[in-house]
Amino acid sequence: MALDFTFTDEQRMLEDSVYKWAINWLEPQMEHMYEIDEMPKDLFKQTGELGINGIVFDEKYGGAGLGYVETLLAYETIARVSNALSMTVGASQTLCFDNFRRNATEEQRAYVLPKAVTGEWIGCLGITEPNAGSDAMSMATKAEKKGDKYIINGSKIFITNGPVAQFMVFYAKTDPAAGPKGISTFFFEVDKVKGVKFEKIKKWGMRTSPTALVTFEDMEIPAENLIGGLNKGVAVLTSGLCTERITLSGCTLGGQRSCLELSLKYAKERVQFGKPIASFQTIQEKLANMYCGYKAGKFLAYSAAAYCDTLTNKSGGKGTDLDRMAAAALLFNGEMGTKIGLDAIQIFGGYGYCTEYAISRHFLDQKLWEIGAGTSEIRRMIIARELMRDDFKSGL
């Protein structure tokens, strides 16, 4: 991919196929699904047929063997119709299954990943807890080893896909006295365990993307469901945050693009005082700012994805340029998405407040990206930390 975002023929074909699917299959359902807050049936089987469920997975698992640029492109394109459902796909494929892929054994990957690729399984990832949000290392969920099993007690909140998932990766304290050094990573198949409850959370935005409070009450899982090594959970957790932030930038980018396109079309058609409102300088200023914001955010996100694809070790984390670039991509795009959404609603006026107009859901979905995947405040801390590290030289 060139820096002017001239995609390869293969990337353009991917974008075209995903957009045609989103317009023809997804868009006709969205107003109703958003109103009743339900995920479209067979969403993941549809994305499986499109070939975007396992973009970065090896072909031996059914994946496409491509990179994070293509993943970002797919998520942005879905988000041109639905920011919320783009997040749902990303939460399953990148947050859950891709993180699992990096840390599981070959036998575990061979069993799980093909089901993720076909859409037979939907995944979710459990980090955040009611009293452990930005301070994830203070999580209280515990995993106690008893014989050849672990007994899990605790809870996770704001878990995307929780109500519909067949597979979950989560983090728990295996040595509470050790603090962050006592966290481990586990997985389980939802229909093979008892003692776990998923309660759907009502939200005013990101509707159609199901979110849950997950409660563990003496849930038993086999000891072999530990991945990444005992008390090595922090390394697993942080290894997935960079690719999460980079690729999920596509969710807000797609929404930004639609806000601009819909606003431009509406401004040309809406007549007030005898002429289209697009002729007024105050409206033109908003449109120009929306365009510049979207293009700047696109550069941040795709340059981070392209850089990630060049790395042998894509884990990122503290002390890496990738950590800074990933945080910057989602920081800028999250805040820009909210601003562009607000400008779009202002252009639409009263109609922007009506749910039959797609612009309303594009606006409502944007605010989440200043909060989810690490808040804007946390992202600024990461960027500043990496700028101030002793071995930081340029990389700007």
Secondary structure, 3 states (H helix, E strand, C coil): CCCCCCCCHHHHHHHHHHHHHHHHHHHHHHHHHHHHCCCCCCHHHHHHHHCCCCCCCCHHHCCCCCCHHHHHHHHHHHHCCCHHHHHHHHHHHHHHHHHHHHHCCHHHHHHHHHHHHHCCCCEEEECCECCECCCHHHCCCEEEEECCEEEEEEEEEEEECHHHCCEEEEEEECCHHHHHHHEEEEEEEHHHCCCEEEEECCCCCCCCCCEEEEEEEEEEEEHHHEECCCCCHHHHHHHHHHHHHHHHHHHHHHHHHHHHHHHHHHHHHCEECCEEHHHCHHHHHHHHHHHHHHHHHHHHHHHHHHHHHHCCCCCCCCCCHHHHHHHHHHHHHHHHHHHHHHHHHHHHHHHHHCCCCHHHHHHHHHHHHHCCCCCHHHHHHHHHHHHCCCCCCCCC
